[in-house]
Amino acid sequence: MAVIQDQLEIKFRLTDGSDIGPKTFPTATSVATLKESILSQWPKEKDNGPKTVKDVKLISGGKILDNSRTVADCRSPLCDIPGTVTTMHVVVQPPPQEKEEMGVGLTSFLDKERSGACKIG
């Protein structure tokens, strides 16, 4: 993490291994603001990009970051090495309709199994 007068240099690693950034943010920047930055810089050629801040999960140091926290709150003492860049991992949640469809399919399957209409094995 490059620490320059209360600023951190952060890059965002996408699931395909490509990065957005690095870019310097003040330590008072909220996680929600980081997500807005990701939305504005999302590569146009990538499919399944996030539509809203709610679609984005940021992970740093193995923890999902809460929107109300600041960059300073999320710093890891192990990563606070001058001249380095912090990497935060970006996960895009599937749109709600896909979640509902998956849930309906599972519910339908479980209902059939309970009624004996679907046998496994």
mmCIF file of the C-alpha atoms, coordinates in Angstrom:
data_MODEL
# 
_entry.id   MODEL 
# 
loop_
_atom_site.group_PDB 
_atom_site.id 
_atom_site.type_symbol 
_atom_site.label_atom_id 
_atom_site.label_alt_id 
_atom_site.label_comp_id 
_atom_site.label_asym_id 
_atom_site.label_entity_id 
_atom_site.label_seq_id 
_atom_site.pdbx_PDB_ins_code 
_atom_site.Cartn_x 
_atom_site.Cartn_y 
_atom_site.Cartn_z 
_atom_site.occupancy 
_atom_site.B_iso_or_equiv 
_atom_site.pdbx_formal_charge 
_atom_site.auth_seq_id 
_atom_site.auth_comp_id 
_atom_site.auth_asym_id 
_atom_site.auth_atom_id 
_atom_site.pdbx_PDB_model_num 
ATOM 1   C CA . MET A 1 1   ? 0.000   0.000   0.000   1.00 0.00 ? 1   MET A CA 1 
ATOM 2   C CA . ALA A 1 2   ? 1.547   3.268   -0.987  1.00 0.00 ? 2   ALA A CA 1 
ATOM 3   C CA . VAL A 1 3   ? 0.827   5.668   1.849   1.00 0.00 ? 3   VAL A CA 1 
ATOM 4   C CA . ILE A 1 4   ? 1.284   9.285   0.791   1.00 0.00 ? 4   ILE A CA 1 
ATOM 5   C CA . GLN A 1 5   ? -0.015  11.824  3.311   1.00 0.00 ? 5   GLN A CA 1 
ATOM 6   C CA . ASP A 1 6   ? -3.152  9.890   4.203   1.00 0.00 ? 6   ASP A CA 1 
ATOM 7   C CA . GLN A 1 7   ? -3.622  8.482   0.718   1.00 0.00 ? 7   GLN A CA 1 
ATOM 8   C CA . LEU A 1 8   ? -3.483  4.901   -0.507  1.00 0.00 ? 8   LEU A CA 1 
ATOM 9   C CA . GLU A 1 9   ? -2.778  3.536   -3.946  1.00 0.00 ? 9   GLU A CA 1 
ATOM 10  C CA . ILE A 1 10  ? -5.314  0.825   -4.771  1.00 0.00 ? 10  ILE A CA 1 
ATOM 11  C CA . LYS A 1 11  ? -5.912  -1.422  -7.762  1.00 0.00 ? 11  LYS A CA 1 
ATOM 12  C CA . PHE A 1 12  ? -9.031  -3.518  -8.211  1.00 0.00 ? 12  PHE A CA 1 
ATOM 13  C CA . ARG A 1 13  ? -8.544  -7.107  -9.418  1.00 0.00 ? 13  ARG A CA 1 
ATOM 14  C CA . LEU A 1 14  ? -11.442 -8.468  -11.485 1.00 0.00 ? 14  LEU A CA 1 
ATOM 15  C CA . THR A 1 15  ? -12.343 -12.157 -11.551 1.00 0.00 ? 15  THR A CA 1 
ATOM 16  C CA . ASP A 1 16  ? -10.681 -12.644 -14.952 1.00 0.00 ? 16  ASP A CA 1 
ATOM 17  C CA . GLY A 1 17  ? -7.351  -11.444 -13.522 1.00 0.00 ? 17  GLY A CA 1 
ATOM 18  C CA . SER A 1 18  ? -7.392  -8.006  -15.152 1.00 0.00 ? 18  SER A CA 1 
ATOM 19  C CA . ASP A 1 19  ? -7.125  -4.841  -13.084 1.00 0.00 ? 19  ASP A CA 1 
ATOM 20  C CA . ILE A 1 20  ? -8.764  -1.454  -12.793 1.00 0.00 ? 20  ILE A CA 1 
ATOM 21  C CA . GLY A 1 21  ? -6.201  1.080   -11.615 1.00 0.00 ? 21  GLY A CA 1 
ATOM 22  C CA . PRO A 1 22  ? -4.073  1.626   -9.658  1.00 0.00 ? 22  PRO A CA 1 
ATOM 23  C CA . LYS A 1 23  ? -5.490  4.922   -8.477  1.00 0.00 ? 23  LYS A CA 1 
ATOM 24  C CA . THR A 1 24  ? -4.779  6.984   -5.371  1.00 0.00 ? 24  THR A CA 1 
ATOM 25  C CA . PHE A 1 25  ? -7.583  7.525   -2.841  1.00 0.00 ? 25  PHE A CA 1 
ATOM 26  C CA . PRO A 1 26  ? -7.649  9.553   0.392   1.00 0.00 ? 26  PRO A CA 1 
ATOM 27  C CA . THR A 1 27  ? -7.876  7.301   3.459   1.00 0.00 ? 27  THR A CA 1 
ATOM 28  C CA . ALA A 1 28  ? -11.199 8.987   4.340   1.00 0.00 ? 28  ALA A CA 1 
ATOM 29  C CA . THR A 1 29  ? -12.788 7.573   1.150   1.00 0.00 ? 29  THR A CA 1 
ATOM 30  C CA . SER A 1 30  ? -15.726 5.253   1.843   1.00 0.00 ? 30  SER A CA 1 
ATOM 31  C CA . VAL A 1 31  ? -15.955 1.752   0.398   1.00 0.00 ? 31  VAL A CA 1 
ATOM 32  C CA . ALA A 1 32  ? -19.177 2.868   -1.351  1.00 0.00 ? 32  ALA A CA 1 
ATOM 33  C CA . THR A 1 33  ? -17.163 5.572   -3.137  1.00 0.00 ? 33  THR A CA 1 
ATOM 34  C CA . LEU A 1 34  ? -14.577 2.970   -4.196  1.00 0.00 ? 34  LEU A CA 1 
ATOM 35  C CA . LYS A 1 35  ? -17.400 0.917   -5.696  1.00 0.00 ? 35  LYS A CA 1 
ATOM 36  C CA . GLU A 1 36  ? -18.703 3.978   -7.573  1.00 0.00 ? 36  GLU A CA 1 
ATOM 37  C CA . SER A 1 37  ? -15.196 4.445   -8.982  1.00 0.00 ? 37  SER A CA 1 
ATOM 38  C CA . ILE A 1 38  ? -15.195 0.802   -10.119 1.00 0.00 ? 38  ILE A CA 1 
ATOM 39  C CA . LEU A 1 39  ? -18.564 1.281   -11.839 1.00 0.00 ? 39  LEU A CA 1 
ATOM 40  C CA . SER A 1 40  ? -17.332 4.357   -13.704 1.00 0.00 ? 40  SER A CA 1 
ATOM 41  C CA . GLN A 1 41  ? -14.112 2.641   -14.824 1.00 0.00 ? 41  GLN A CA 1 
ATOM 42  C CA . TRP A 1 42  ? -15.549 -0.805  -15.629 1.00 0.00 ? 42  TRP A CA 1 
ATOM 43  C CA . PRO A 1 43  ? -14.192 -1.975  -19.011 1.00 0.00 ? 43  PRO A CA 1 
ATOM 44  C CA . LYS A 1 44  ? -16.969 -1.640  -21.603 1.00 0.00 ? 44  LYS A CA 1 
ATOM 45  C CA . GLU A 1 45  ? -15.898 -4.789  -23.450 1.00 0.00 ? 45  GLU A CA 1 
ATOM 46  C CA . LYS A 1 46  ? -16.445 -7.024  -20.408 1.00 0.00 ? 46  LYS A CA 1 
ATOM 47  C CA . ASP A 1 47  ? -19.731 -8.910  -20.128 1.00 0.00 ? 47  ASP A CA 1 
ATOM 48  C CA . ASN A 1 48  ? -21.753 -9.147  -16.930 1.00 0.00 ? 48  ASN A CA 1 
ATOM 49  C CA . GLY A 1 49  ? -20.530 -5.862  -15.496 1.00 0.00 ? 49  GLY A CA 1 
ATOM 50  C CA . PRO A 1 50  ? -22.148 -4.426  -12.377 1.00 0.00 ? 50  PRO A CA 1 
ATOM 51  C CA . LYS A 1 51  ? -25.147 -2.138  -12.855 1.00 0.00 ? 51  LYS A CA 1 
ATOM 52  C CA . THR A 1 52  ? -25.184 -0.595  -9.356  1.00 0.00 ? 52  THR A CA 1 
ATOM 53  C CA . VAL A 1 53  ? -22.973 -0.333  -6.286  1.00 0.00 ? 53  VAL A CA 1 
ATOM 54  C CA . LYS A 1 54  ? -25.099 -3.089  -4.711  1.00 0.00 ? 54  LYS A CA 1 
ATOM 55  C CA . ASP A 1 55  ? -23.872 -5.509  -7.409  1.00 0.00 ? 55  ASP A CA 1 
ATOM 56  C CA . VAL A 1 56  ? -20.238 -5.093  -6.314  1.00 0.00 ? 56  VAL A CA 1 
ATOM 57  C CA . LYS A 1 57  ? -18.483 -6.800  -3.413  1.00 0.00 ? 57  LYS A CA 1 
ATOM 58  C CA . LEU A 1 58  ? -14.969 -5.665  -2.506  1.00 0.00 ? 58  LEU A CA 1 
ATOM 59  C CA . ILE A 1 59  ? -12.649 -8.059  -0.718  1.00 0.00 ? 59  ILE A CA 1 
ATOM 60  C CA . SER A 1 60  ? -9.423  -7.020  0.964   1.00 0.00 ? 60  SER A CA 1 
ATOM 61  C CA . GLY A 1 61  ? -7.331  -9.127  3.293   1.00 0.00 ? 61  GLY A CA 1 
ATOM 62  C CA . GLY A 1 62  ? -9.886  -11.928 2.981   1.00 0.00 ? 62  GLY A CA 1 
ATOM 63  C CA . LYS A 1 63  ? -12.744 -9.776  4.277   1.00 0.00 ? 63  LYS A CA 1 
ATOM 64  C CA . ILE A 1 64  ? -15.782 -8.387  2.474   1.00 0.00 ? 64  ILE A CA 1 
ATOM 65  C CA . LEU A 1 65  ? -15.709 -4.626  2.957   1.00 0.00 ? 65  LEU A CA 1 
ATOM 66  C CA . ASP A 1 66  ? -18.767 -2.804  4.302   1.00 0.00 ? 66  ASP A CA 1 
ATOM 67  C CA . ASN A 1 67  ? -19.968 0.236   2.303   1.00 0.00 ? 67  ASN A CA 1 
ATOM 68  C CA . SER A 1 68  ? -19.992 2.509   5.373   1.00 0.00 ? 68  SER A CA 1 
ATOM 69  C CA . ARG A 1 69  ? -16.338 1.843   6.262   1.00 0.00 ? 69  ARG A CA 1 
ATOM 70  C CA . THR A 1 70  ? -13.467 4.017   5.062   1.00 0.00 ? 70  THR A CA 1 
ATOM 71  C CA . VAL A 1 71  ? -10.275 3.009   3.313   1.00 0.00 ? 71  VAL A CA 1 
ATOM 72  C CA . ALA A 1 72  ? -8.408  3.762   6.554   1.00 0.00 ? 72  ALA A CA 1 
ATOM 73  C CA . ASP A 1 73  ? -10.681 1.330   8.446   1.00 0.00 ? 73  ASP A CA 1 
ATOM 74  C CA . CYS A 1 74  ? -9.876  -1.424  5.945   1.00 0.00 ? 74  CYS A CA 1 
ATOM 75  C CA . ARG A 1 75  ? -6.089  -1.090  5.967   1.00 0.00 ? 75  ARG A CA 1 
ATOM 76  C CA . SER A 1 76  ? -4.162  -4.129  7.027   1.00 0.00 ? 76  SER A CA 1 
ATOM 77  C CA . PRO A 1 77  ? -1.044  -3.614  9.137   1.00 0.00 ? 77  PRO A CA 1 
ATOM 78  C CA . LEU A 1 78  ? 0.595   -6.465  7.217   1.00 0.00 ? 78  LEU A CA 1 
ATOM 79  C CA . CYS A 1 79  ? 0.124   -4.627  3.913   1.00 0.00 ? 79  CYS A CA 1 
ATOM 80  C CA . ASP A 1 80  ? 1.154   -1.170  5.102   1.00 0.00 ? 80  ASP A CA 1 
ATOM 81  C CA . ILE A 1 81  ? 4.494   -1.192  3.310   1.00 0.00 ? 81  ILE A CA 1 
ATOM 82  C CA . PRO A 1 82  ? 5.561   2.130   1.766   1.00 0.00 ? 82  PRO A CA 1 
ATOM 83  C CA . GLY A 1 83  ? 5.725   2.123   -2.021  1.00 0.00 ? 83  GLY A CA 1 
ATOM 84  C CA . THR A 1 84  ? 3.340   -0.796  -2.580  1.00 0.00 ? 84  THR A CA 1 
ATOM 85  C CA . VAL A 1 85  ? -0.099  -0.919  -4.135  1.00 0.00 ? 85  VAL A CA 1 
ATOM 86  C CA . THR A 1 86  ? -3.061  -2.478  -2.324  1.00 0.00 ? 86  THR A CA 1 
ATOM 87  C CA . THR A 1 87  ? -5.024  -4.997  -4.374  1.00 0.00 ? 87  THR A CA 1 
ATOM 88  C CA . MET A 1 88  ? -8.727  -5.321  -3.637  1.00 0.00 ? 88  MET A CA 1 
ATOM 89  C CA . HIS A 1 89  ? -10.656 -8.126  -5.292  1.00 0.00 ? 89  HIS A CA 1 
ATOM 90  C CA . VAL A 1 90  ? -13.919 -7.334  -7.048  1.00 0.00 ? 90  VAL A CA 1 
ATOM 91  C CA . VAL A 1 91  ? -16.805 -9.799  -7.157  1.00 0.00 ? 91  VAL A CA 1 
ATOM 92  C CA . VAL A 1 92  ? -19.935 -8.988  -9.156  1.00 0.00 ? 92  VAL A CA 1 
ATOM 93  C CA . GLN A 1 93  ? -23.124 -10.496 -7.775  1.00 0.00 ? 93  GLN A CA 1 
ATOM 94  C CA . PRO A 1 94  ? -25.565 -11.963 -10.289 1.00 0.00 ? 94  PRO A CA 1 
ATOM 95  C CA . PRO A 1 95  ? -28.632 -9.836  -11.012 1.00 0.00 ? 95  PRO A CA 1 
ATOM 96  C CA . PRO A 1 96  ? -31.605 -10.532 -8.682  1.00 0.00 ? 96  PRO A CA 1 
ATOM 97  C CA . GLN A 1 97  ? -33.624 -12.266 -11.427 1.00 0.00 ? 97  GLN A CA 1 
ATOM 98  C CA . GLU A 1 98  ? -30.900 -14.899 -11.891 1.00 0.00 ? 98  GLU A CA 1 
ATOM 99  C CA . LYS A 1 99  ? -30.862 -15.519 -8.133  1.00 0.00 ? 99  LYS A CA 1 
ATOM 100 C CA . GLU A 1 100 ? -34.641 -15.899 -8.107  1.00 0.00 ? 100 GLU A CA 1 
ATOM 101 C CA . GLU A 1 101 ? -34.570 -18.311 -11.034 1.00 0.00 ? 101 GLU A CA 1 
ATOM 102 C CA . MET A 1 102 ? -31.920 -20.422 -9.309  1.00 0.00 ? 102 MET A CA 1 
ATOM 103 C CA . GLY A 1 103 ? -33.923 -20.371 -6.084  1.00 0.00 ? 103 GLY A CA 1 
ATOM 104 C CA . VAL A 1 104 ? -37.165 -21.327 -7.854  1.00 0.00 ? 104 VAL A CA 1 
ATOM 105 C CA . GLY A 1 105 ? -35.442 -24.229 -9.587  1.00 0.00 ? 105 GLY A CA 1 
ATOM 106 C CA . LEU A 1 106 ? -34.015 -25.519 -6.336  1.00 0.00 ? 106 LEU A CA 1 
ATOM 107 C CA . THR A 1 107 ? -37.315 -25.064 -4.496  1.00 0.00 ? 107 THR A CA 1 
ATOM 108 C CA . SER A 1 108 ? -39.157 -26.871 -7.283  1.00 0.00 ? 108 SER A CA 1 
ATOM 109 C CA . PHE A 1 109 ? -36.644 -29.739 -7.172  1.00 0.00 ? 109 PHE A CA 1 
ATOM 110 C CA . LEU A 1 110 ? -36.888 -30.035 -3.378  1.00 0.00 ? 110 LEU A CA 1 
ATOM 111 C CA . ASP A 1 111 ? -40.700 -30.002 -3.531  1.00 0.00 ? 111 ASP A CA 1 
ATOM 112 C CA . LYS A 1 112 ? -40.648 -32.842 -6.074  1.00 0.00 ? 112 LYS A CA 1 
ATOM 113 C CA . GLU A 1 113 ? -38.200 -34.826 -3.966  1.00 0.00 ? 113 GLU A CA 1 
ATOM 114 C CA . ARG A 1 114 ? -40.338 -34.431 -0.845  1.00 0.00 ? 114 ARG A CA 1 
ATOM 115 C CA . SER A 1 115 ? -43.406 -35.622 -2.733  1.00 0.00 ? 115 SER A CA 1 
ATOM 116 C CA . GLY A 1 116 ? -41.518 -38.627 -4.120  1.00 0.00 ? 116 GLY A CA 1 
ATOM 117 C CA . ALA A 1 117 ? -41.774 -37.431 -7.721  1.00 0.00 ? 117 ALA A CA 1 
ATOM 118 C CA . CYS A 1 118 ? -38.006 -37.086 -8.017  1.00 0.00 ? 118 CYS A CA 1 
ATOM 119 C CA . LYS A 1 119 ? -35.761 -39.928 -6.931  1.00 0.00 ? 119 LYS A CA 1 
ATOM 120 C CA . ILE A 1 120 ? -32.016 -39.577 -6.589  1.00 0.00 ? 120 ILE A CA 1 
ATOM 121 C CA . GLY A 1 121 ? -29.798 -42.592 -6.983  1.00 0.00 ? 121 GLY A CA 1 
# 
